Amino acid sequence: MDVTPRKRTKIVTLHVHTAKTYREIASVVGVSLATVSRVINWKQETGSVSPKCKGKCGRKKKTTPRYDAYLLRQSTLQNE
């Protein structure tokens, strides 16, 4: 869900301060109906409009610190 923080805020503001339906909000902001639903549900669950990762986010590293150092040494040796 790549929605800018400005659009997230606009979605929540329209939901709270107007009587617009999710479909109307989606057409005004220019996002899908599912996105409006997710943003509003996220706001109700967390109290925030910005998505935050819980715990450790992202992909885990495939290399160890020792192997990273080895690769760095090898790359500097090849450049000389």
C-alpha positions in Angstrom: 0.0 0.0 0.0 2.1 2.9 -1.3 0.0 5.8 -0.1 1.6 9.1 0.8 1.2 10.4 4.4 -0.8 13.3 3.0 -3.3 11.0 1.3 -3.6 8.9 4.5 -4.3 12.1 6.5 -6.9 13.2 3.9 -8.6 9.8 4.0 -8.9 9.9 7.8 -10.0 13.6 7.9 -12.7 13.0 5.3 -13.9 9.9 7.2 -14.1 11.7 10.6 -15.3 15.2 9.5 -17.7 14.4 6.7 -20.5 11.9 6.0 -18.8 10.6 2.9 -18.8 6.9 2.2 -15.6 4.9 1.7 -16.4 4.8 -2.1 -16.7 8.6 -2.2 -13.5 9.1 -0.2 -11.7 6.7 -2.6 -12.8 8.7 -5.6 -11.9 12.1 -4.0 -8.5 11.0 -2.9 -7.7 8.9 -5.9 -7.1 5.5 -4.3 -8.9 2.2 -4.2 -11.8 1.4 -1.9 -9.7 -1.3 -0.2 -7.0 1.3 0.5 -9.5 3.6 2.2 -10.8 0.7 4.3 -7.2 -0.4 5.3 -6.1 3.2 6.2 -9.3 3.8 8.3 -9.0 0.4 10.0 -5.3 1.0 10.8 -6.2 4.4 12.3 -8.8 2.8 14.5 -6.5 0.0 15.6 -3.3 1.9 16.3 -4.4 5.6 16.6 -1.9 6.5 13.9 -2.1 7.0 10.2 1.5 6.1 9.4 2.3 2.4 9.0 4.9 1.1 11.3 6.6 -2.2 11.3 6.1 -4.3 14.4 9.3 -6.0 15.6 12.1 -6.5 13.1 11.0 -5.5 9.7 12.4 -6.3 6.3 14.3 -9.2 4.9 16.9 -10.9 7.0 20.6 -10.6 6.0 22.0 -13.6 4.1 25.6 -12.9 5.0 27.3 -12.9 8.3 29.4 -9.9 9.6 32.5 -12.1 9.1 31.6 -12.8 5.5 30.8 -9.1 4.9 34.3 -8.3 6.1 35.7 -10.9 3.8 33.8 -9.5 0.8 35.1 -6.0 1.6 38.7 -7.2 1.7 38.3 -9.1 -1.6 36.8 -6.1 -3.3 39.6 -3.8 -2.1 42.2 -6.3 -3.2 40.7 -6.5 -6.7 40.6 -2.8 -7.1 44.3 -2.3 -6.4 
